[in-house]
């Protein structure tokens, strides 16, 4: 009875929202009206399934034109006014797809500002909404981090299918200064670290909405892996040149590799999708770590050699200072002459 009551109330709310939007936007342009109606139909209270892809496509199609700010604004408004877990998490999914698909550079989120205001979200109306609530909080922060990555990198290129795009991205990164590449890499690794903080994942197919989120996150994960991989390759090439990067950059790279290593176990569940790519990425991380350890050992050996040389020089100085030269002195020239004659008689001569 409780489920039936919740279903009926949800359907009534959905119909009321659609009717209200139709009246409210009746004097607006058709595009604005269709954006809000498509959003409402894709983020219903009743269905436990992900948003309808057809309605999402409608919202995305408008986000690539002059109505893009309206599309993003409508999703954020929907998120901030709802207290329902299904509406909130479906709105986040729509927002996620908008961020990645729209050509419009959305500037509405700032890292660490809690722009979506979902940190305290909680819906205790059912077991499923209780399970979804921590996912909503995490997902809001995830999209905040994703929008920051788009600002740092400049775009979110589709690098999974096109080797030409990968080559283009590497050429672009190669033109950057080492410090800038390190800052980009640091932000990308921070994004991977946030993926590691995701809530416990329910068993596959038991929660279709969470499964949809996992699918979107996996796509982002491998795109970021490629972006990090390209930057590590460029940094590795610079390390092997006659003029290596500075000590501060080396230390930053060492820390980045350590942070990546700490993420590996948590991200292992994503490897199955693109196993070859995952293996190549973590092999590169291990290779770079080994190279840096080898460089550290060489530096230690060199330092020890220098210290040994300095120590030997100090011992030589001490030895030289300990030797005292004894001078023979004479009181007068007569004594000196007699001594000389005395010694001269003792000299021996040799034919050869």
C-alpha positions as CSV (number, residue, x, y, z in Angstrom):
1,X,0.0,0.0,0.0
2,X,2.9,2.4,0.8
3,X,4.5,1.7,-2.6
4,X,1.1,2.2,-4.4
5,X,0.5,5.5,-2.5
6,X,4.0,6.7,-3.4
7,X,3.4,5.8,-7.0
8,X,0.1,7.6,-7.2
9,X,1.5,10.7,-5.5
10,X,4.5,10.7,-7.9
11,X,2.3,10.6,-11.0
12,X,0.1,13.4,-9.7
13,X,3.2,15.5,-9.0
14,X,4.5,14.8,-12.5
15,X,1.3,15.8,-14.2
16,X,0.9,18.9,-12.1
17,X,4.5,20.0,-12.9
18,X,4.0,19.5,-16.6
19,X,0.7,21.4,-16.6
20,X,2.2,24.2,-14.6
21,X,5.2,24.5,-17.0
22,X,2.9,24.5,-20.0
23,X,1.0,27.4,-18.6
24,X,4.0,29.3,-17.2
25,X,6.0,29.1,-20.4
26,X,3.0,29.6,-22.8
27,X,4.1,33.1,-23.6
28,X,7.8,32.1,-23.9
29,X,9.4,30.9,-27.1
30,X,8.7,27.3,-28.2
31,X,12.3,26.3,-27.6
32,X,12.2,27.4,-23.9
33,X,8.9,25.7,-23.4
34,X,10.1,22.4,-25.0
35,X,13.3,22.5,-22.9
36,X,11.4,22.6,-19.6
37,X,8.8,20.1,-20.7
38,X,11.4,17.6,-22.0
39,X,13.3,18.0,-18.7
40,X,10.2,17.4,-16.6
41,X,9.4,14.3,-18.6
42,X,12.9,12.9,-18.3
43,X,13.1,13.4,-14.5
44,X,9.8,11.9,-13.2
45,X,9.0,11.0,-9.6
46,X,7.7,7.6,-10.4
47,X,10.0,5.5,-12.6
48,X,12.9,3.7,-11.0
49,X,14.6,3.7,-14.4
50,X,17.2,6.1,-15.8
51,X,15.9,9.2,-17.6
52,X,14.4,8.6,-21.0
53,X,17.1,9.0,-23.7
54,X,14.7,10.6,-26.1
55,X,13.8,13.4,-23.8
56,X,17.5,13.9,-22.9
57,X,18.3,14.2,-26.6
58,X,15.7,17.0,-26.9
59,X,17.4,18.9,-24.0
60,X,20.9,18.3,-25.5
61,X,19.8,19.5,-28.9
62,X,18.7,22.8,-27.5
63,X,21.9,23.1,-25.5
64,X,24.0,23.5,-28.6
65,X,22.3,26.7,-29.7
66,X,21.5,30.1,-28.3
67,X,19.2,28.5,-25.7
68,X,22.1,26.6,-24.0
69,X,22.0,28.8,-20.8
70,X,18.3,28.0,-20.5
71,X,18.9,24.3,-20.7
72,X,21.6,24.4,-18.0
73,X,19.6,26.8,-15.9
74,X,16.5,24.6,-16.0
75,X,18.4,21.5,-14.8
76,X,20.0,23.4,-11.9
77,X,16.7,24.9,-10.9
78,X,15.2,21.4,-11.0
79,X,18.0,20.1,-8.7
80,X,17.7,22.9,-6.2
81,X,13.9,22.8,-5.6
82,X,13.4,19.0,-5.4
83,X,13.5,16.9,-2.3
84,X,12.8,13.6,-4.2
85,X,15.8,11.3,-4.7
86,X,14.5,10.0,-8.1
87,X,14.1,13.5,-9.5
88,X,17.5,14.6,-8.1
89,X,19.5,11.7,-9.4
90,X,17.8,11.8,-12.8
91,X,18.5,15.5,-13.0
92,X,22.2,14.9,-12.3
93,X,22.3,12.3,-15.1
94,X,20.8,14.8,-17.5
95,X,23.2,17.5,-16.3
96,X,26.2,15.1,-16.7
97,X,25.2,14.4,-20.3
98,X,24.7,18.1,-21.0
99,X,28.2,18.9,-19.7
100,X,29.8,16.4,-22.0
101,X,27.6,16.8,-25.1
102,X,27.0,20.5,-25.3
103,X,29.3,22.7,-27.3
104,X,28.4,25.5,-24.8
105,X,31.1,26.0,-22.2
106,X,29.1,26.0,-19.0
107,X,30.7,28.2,-16.3
108,X,28.1,27.7,-13.5
109,X,30.1,25.4,-11.3
110,X,33.3,26.2,-9.3
111,X,35.4,23.6,-7.6
112,X,34.8,23.3,-3.9
113,X,31.9,25.9,-4.0
114,X,29.1,23.3,-3.6
115,X,27.3,25.0,-6.5
116,X,24.6,22.3,-6.7
117,X,23.9,22.5,-2.9
118,X,23.4,18.7,-2.5
119,X,25.8,18.0,0.4
120,X,23.0,17.6,2.9
121,X,20.5,15.8,0.6
122,X,18.5,13.0,2.2
123,X,15.4,11.2,1.2
124,X,14.2,8.6,3.7
125,X,10.9,7.7,2.1
126,X,12.0,4.2,1.0
127,X,14.9,1.8,1.1
128,X,15.8,2.7,-2.5
129,X,15.8,6.4,-1.9
130,X,17.9,5.8,1.2
131,X,20.4,3.9,-1.0
132,X,20.3,6.7,-3.6
133,X,20.9,9.6,-1.2
134,X,24.7,9.1,-0.7
135,X,25.0,8.6,-4.5
136,X,23.3,12.0,-5.0
137,X,25.7,13.8,-2.7
138,X,28.7,12.1,-4.3
139,X,27.4,12.6,-7.8
140,X,26.9,16.3,-7.3
141,X,30.5,16.7,-6.1
142,X,31.6,14.5,-9.1
143,X,30.0,16.8,-11.6
144,X,31.5,19.8,-9.8
145,X,34.9,18.2,-10.3
146,X,34.2,17.3,-13.9
147,X,33.2,20.8,-14.8
148,X,36.5,22.0,-13.3
149,X,38.4,19.4,-15.5
150,X,36.7,21.0,-18.5
151,X,38.1,24.4,-17.5
152,X,41.6,23.1,-16.9
153,X,41.9,21.0,-20.0
154,X,39.8,23.3,-22.2
155,X,37.4,20.5,-23.5
156,X,36.5,16.9,-22.9
157,X,37.6,15.4,-26.2
158,X,36.4,12.0,-27.5
159,X,39.7,10.2,-27.4
160,X,38.4,6.6,-27.1
161,X,37.9,6.0,-30.8
162,X,40.1,8.3,-32.8
163,X,43.9,7.9,-32.8
164,X,44.1,11.1,-34.7
165,X,42.5,13.0,-31.8
166,X,45.1,11.4,-29.4
167,X,47.9,12.5,-31.7
168,X,46.4,16.0,-31.9
169,X,46.1,16.2,-28.1
170,X,49.7,15.1,-27.6
171,X,51.0,17.7,-30.0
172,X,49.0,20.3,-28.1
173,X,50.3,19.1,-24.7
174,X,53.9,19.1,-26.0
175,X,53.7,22.8,-26.7
176,X,53.0,23.5,-23.0
177,X,55.5,24.4,-20.3
178,X,56.4,21.6,-17.9
179,X,54.9,23.4,-14.9
180,X,51.5,23.8,-16.7
181,X,51.5,20.1,-17.7
182,X,52.1,19.2,-14.1
183,X,49.2,21.4,-12.9
184,X,46.9,19.8,-15.5
185,X,48.0,16.3,-14.4
186,X,47.5,17.2,-10.8
187,X,43.8,18.2,-11.5
188,X,43.2,15.1,-13.5
189,X,44.6,12.8,-10.8
190,X,42.4,14.7,-8.2
191,X,39.4,13.8,-10.4
192,X,40.4,10.1,-10.4
193,X,40.8,10.3,-6.6
194,X,37.2,11.5,-6.3
195,X,36.0,8.5,-8.3
196,X,37.6,6.4,-5.6
197,X,35.4,7.9,-3.0
198,X,32.1,6.7,-4.6
199,X,29.6,5.0,-2.3
200,X,29.3,1.2,-2.1
201,X,28.0,0.0,-5.5
202,X,24.9,-2.2,-5.3
203,X,24.9,-5.5,-7.2
204,X,24.7,-5.0,-10.9
205,X,21.1,-4.7,-12.3
206,X,19.6,-4.3,-8.8
207,X,19.6,-0.5,-9.2
208,X,19.3,0.5,-12.8
209,X,19.8,4.2,-12.0
210,X,23.1,3.6,-10.3
211,X,24.1,1.3,-13.1
212,X,23.6,4.2,-15.5
213,X,25.7,6.5,-13.4
214,X,28.5,3.8,-13.3
215,X,28.4,3.6,-17.1
216,X,28.8,7.4,-17.5
217,X,31.6,7.5,-14.9
218,X,33.5,4.6,-16.6
219,X,33.4,6.5,-19.9
220,X,34.8,9.6,-18.1
221,X,37.4,7.5,-16.3
222,X,39.0,6.1,-19.5
223,X,38.9,9.5,-21.2
224,X,40.8,11.0,-18.2
225,X,43.2,8.0,-18.2
226,X,44.1,8.9,-21.8
227,X,44.6,12.5,-20.9
228,X,46.8,11.6,-18.0
229,X,48.7,9.0,-20.1
230,X,49.5,11.6,-22.8
231,X,50.8,14.1,-20.2
232,X,52.9,11.4,-18.5
233,X,54.4,10.4,-21.9
234,X,55.4,14.0,-22.6
235,X,56.9,14.4,-19.1
236,X,58.8,11.1,-19.6
237,X,60.2,12.3,-22.9
238,X,61.4,15.5,-21.2
239,X,63.0,13.5,-18.4
240,X,65.2,11.6,-20.9
241,X,66.4,14.7,-22.7
242,X,69.9,16.2,-22.0
243,X,68.2,19.1,-20.2
244,X,65.7,17.4,-17.8
245,X,62.9,19.1,-16.0
246,X,63.7,20.9,-12.7
247,X,63.8,19.4,-9.3
248,X,60.4,20.8,-8.2
249,X,58.7,19.3,-11.3
250,X,60.4,15.9,-10.5
251,X,59.1,16.1,-7.0
252,X,55.6,16.9,-8.2
253,X,55.7,14.0,-10.7
254,X,56.9,11.7,-7.9
255,X,53.9,12.7,-5.8
256,X,51.5,12.3,-8.7
257,X,52.7,8.8,-9.4
258,X,52.3,7.9,-5.7
259,X,48.8,9.2,-5.7
260,X,47.9,7.2,-8.8
261,X,49.3,4.1,-7.2
262,X,47.0,4.6,-4.3
263,X,44.0,4.8,-6.7
264,X,44.8,1.6,-8.6
265,X,43.0,-0.9,-6.3
266,X,39.8,1.2,-6.1
267,X,39.7,1.7,-9.9
268,X,40.4,-2.0,-10.7
269,X,36.7,-2.6,-11.1
270,X,36.7,-0.5,-14.3
271,X,39.5,-2.4,-16.0
272,X,37.3,-4.9,-17.8
273,X,35.8,-2.3,-20.1
274,X,39.1,-1.4,-21.9
275,X,41.5,-3.9,-20.4
276,X,44.3,-3.2,-22.9
277,X,44.2,0.6,-22.3
278,X,44.1,0.1,-18.5
279,X,47.1,-2.3,-18.6
280,X,49.1,0.1,-20.8
281,X,48.3,3.0,-18.4
282,X,49.3,1.3,-15.2
283,X,52.4,-0.2,-17.0
284,X,53.5,3.4,-17.8
285,X,52.9,4.5,-14.2
286,X,55.1,1.6,-13.0
287,X,57.8,2.3,-15.6
288,X,58.0,6.0,-14.6
289,X,58.2,5.1,-10.9
290,X,61.0,2.6,-11.6
291,X,62.9,5.2,-13.6
292,X,62.6,7.7,-10.8
293,X,63.8,5.2,-8.2
294,X,66.7,4.4,-10.5
295,X,67.5,8.1,-10.8
296,X,67.3,8.5,-7.0
297,X,69.8,5.6,-6.5
298,X,72.2,7.2,-9.0
299,X,71.9,10.5,-7.2
300,X,72.6,8.7,-3.8
301,X,75.7,7.0,-5.3
302,X,76.9,10.2,-6.7
303,X,76.4,12.0,-3.4
304,X,78.2,9.2,-1.6
305,X,81.2,9.5,-4.0
306,X,81.4,13.2,-3.5
307,X,81.3,12.8,0.3
308,X,84.0,10.1,0.1
309,X,86.3,12.4,-2.0
310,X,85.8,15.3,0.4
311,X,86.6,13.0,3.3
312,X,89.8,11.8,1.6
313,X,90.9,15.4,0.9
314,X,90.2,16.3,4.6
315,X,92.4,13.3,5.7
316,X,95.2,14.4,3.4
317,X,95.1,17.9,4.9
318,X,95.2,16.5,8.4
319,X,98.1,14.3,7.5
320,X,100.0,17.1,5.9
321,X,99.4,19.4,9.0
322,X,100.7,16.6,11.3
323,X,104.1,16.4,9.6
324,X,106.6,18.7,11.3
325,X,109.8,19.7,9.5
326,X,112.9,19.7,11.7
327,X,115.5,22.4,10.9
328,X,119.2,22.0,11.9
329,X,120.5,25.3,13.3
330,X,124.1,26.3,14.1
331,X,125.3,28.8,16.4
332,X,128.0,30.2,14.2
333,X,129.7,29.6,10.9
334,X,132.8,27.8,12.3
335,X,130.7,25.1,13.9
336,X,128.8,24.8,10.6
337,X,132.0,24.4,8.6
338,X,133.5,21.7,11.0
339,X,130.3,19.7,10.8
340,X,130.4,20.0,7.0
341,X,134.0,18.7,6.9
342,X,133.2,15.9,9.3
343,X,130.3,14.7,7.2
344,X,132.3,15.1,3.9
345,X,134.8,12.5,5.1
346,X,132.0,10.0,5.5
347,X,130.7,10.4,2.0
348,X,131.2,7.5,-0.4
349,X,131.7,7.8,-4.1
350,X,130.6,5.5,-6.9
351,X,132.0,5.0,-10.4
352,X,128.6,4.9,-12.0
